[in-house]
Amino acid sequence: MGSDDPPEKPAKNKRQYVRTKLRAEVRVSHPEVGELALHTGDISDGGAYIFAEGQDVPQVGEVVKVQVQGMAGGEAPVVTMRIVRMDKSGMGLEFIPEDEQ
């Protein structure tokens, strides 16, 4: 970088929601891969990261049903989520609002 170049701007964090580290067992369901027992890495108001290394999971853009397992006081609701990114350890999912399902 030369002395006349403007300074580089720091990369913007594109995250809209604060993430909270949370390890919870979840059941992820998809018509083509069936049901998978996986674990969350973190969760936010907008979605969750789910560890899925070595699992046969749907592709980015696919819609899945997710339910937290082992909740005291009854079953947790089943929520609809979209896979928005994948990496070697797992997948990032976003909640799909009920009015968009």
C-alpha positions in Angstrom: 0.0 0.0 0.0 1.5 3.3 -1.0 1.5 6.5 1.2 -1.2 8.1 -1.0 -3.6 5.1 -0.7 -6.5 5.6 1.7 -6.4 3.4 4.9 -8.2 0.1 4.7 -11.5 0.0 6.4 -12.1 -2.8 8.9 -14.4 -5.5 7.7 -18.0 -4.9 8.7 -19.7 -7.5 10.9 -22.8 -8.4 8.8 -24.5 -10.1 11.8 -27.9 -8.5 12.6 -28.4 -10.4 15.9 -26.2 -11.1 19.0 -25.1 -14.8 19.1 -25.2 -16.8 22.3 -23.1 -19.9 22.7 -25.5 -22.8 23.4 -25.0 -26.5 23.2 -28.3 -28.2 22.8 -29.4 -31.4 21.2 -31.6 -30.8 18.2 -33.5 -33.0 15.7 -33.2 -31.7 12.1 -35.6 -33.1 9.6 -35.6 -33.0 5.8 -37.5 -35.1 3.3 -34.4 -36.3 1.5 -32.1 -37.0 4.4 -34.6 -38.0 7.1 -34.0 -37.0 10.7 -30.6 -36.2 12.2 -29.6 -35.9 15.8 -27.2 -32.9 16.0 -26.0 -30.2 18.4 -26.1 -26.4 18.3 -23.0 -24.3 18.6 -24.8 -21.0 19.1 -28.2 -19.4 18.7 -29.5 -15.9 18.1 -32.9 -14.3 17.4 -32.2 -14.8 13.7 -31.0 -18.4 13.6 -28.5 -21.0 14.8 -25.3 -22.7 14.0 -25.6 -26.5 14.1 -22.6 -28.9 14.2 -23.0 -31.5 11.4 -19.4 -32.6 10.6 -19.5 -36.0 8.8 -23.2 -35.9 8.3 -25.2 -36.1 5.1 -27.1 -32.8 5.3 -29.2 -30.8 2.8 -27.6 -28.1 0.6 -27.5 -24.4 1.2 -31.0 -22.9 0.4 -32.9 -26.0 1.6 -35.6 -25.7 4.2 -35.5 -28.0 7.3 -37.5 -28.5 10.4 -35.6 -28.2 13.7 -36.7 -29.1 17.2 -34.7 -28.8 20.4 -34.6 -32.1 22.3 -34.6 -32.9 26.0 -36.6 -29.8 27.2 -38.0 -30.0 30.7 -41.8 -29.6 30.8 -42.7 -31.1 27.4 -41.7 -31.0 23.8 -40.2 -27.9 22.2 -41.9 -26.5 19.1 -40.8 -27.5 15.7 -39.4 -24.5 13.8 -38.8 -24.0 10.1 -35.3 -22.9 9.1 -33.3 -22.3 5.9 -29.7 -23.4 5.5 -27.8 -20.2 4.6 -24.2 -21.4 4.9 -22.0 -24.5 5.3 -18.5 -25.0 6.5 -16.4 -28.0 7.4 -17.9 -28.2 10.9 -21.6 -27.6 10.3 -24.2 -25.2 9.0 -25.7 -21.8 9.6 -29.5 -21.7 9.6 -31.9 -18.8 9.7 -35.4 -18.9 11.1 -38.2 -18.5 8.5 -41.0 -16.3 9.8 -44.4 -18.1 9.8 -45.8 -15.6 7.3 -43.1 -16.6 4.8 -43.6 -20.4 5.1 
